[in-house]
Structure formats: C-alpha cells, structure tokens
C-alpha cells in the first residue's frame, strides 16, 4: 500500500530550526510545503516524502558560504 503526501496539513516541530533551534511551523497546501521559524524568521520550502515508517522532511541548502 503506497501512502500519499497530505494535500492540506499544518504542524509544528519543536526546537527543529537548523539556524537557531527554534520551533518550526510547517504548512502543506495543495501538496506544497512551506516552513517558518518564529525565532529567526527563516522561511523555507522543505521536501516531504512519505515512507512506511513515517514522514521525512528535508531542507536543501539554499547557499554556501
């Protein structure tokens, strides 16, 4: 049985921001995810993948320094 990504959902990952360690809020609308950190105001578009054991959320690097 293959699982599909949610079309519309919203959740918060506590202390999950890679930049500041703040809470990351993720909203999925029409299958597209947007995340926001209330601490440092980092906005991203994570990639979501559904596996048999859960949801994988990944952030790609936007720039290198």
N, C-alpha and C positions, 0 to 999 in steps of 0.2 A: 504494500500500500504506500503510495507516494503522497507526501504531505506538501501542501502549497503554502506560500507566504501569505500572511494576513493581508487583506485588502485595506482595512482601516483598523488601527490599533494605537494605543498610547501606553507607555510605561516609563518608569524611572529606574536607573541603575545607580544605587548609592555609591558614592566615592569612586566612580569609574572614569573620571576625566583623566586622560593621559597628560594633559597640560598642567592642571592644578590640583587634581584629586577631588574635585567637587562632584556633585550629583549630576548625572547626565540624563536628560529627558529625551526620549525618542518617540517620534510620532510617525506613523505609517499612514499615508493617504494614497489610495489607488495603487498600492503596491510599492510606492517610493518612500524611502525613509529619510527623515531629517532629524538631526540631534542638536541639542543645545545644552551648554553648561551654564548654569546660573552664576557660578563663581567667577569664571574668567570670560564668559560670554562667547566661547568658542562654538561656532556653528559648523556642522559637517553633514555630509550625506553618506552614511555608512552603507555597506553592502550587507544584505541579510541572506542567510542560507538556512533552510530547514533540514535537519538531519534526523535520523531515527531516535536519537537521544536528546534532542533539543534544538534550540535556535542558536546559530552562530552569527555574531555581529562583528564585522571587521571594518576598520578605518584604514584607508590608504594614505600614504604620505602625500601631502599637498605641495611641499617644497623641501629642499635640502639646504642646509647652511654649512 
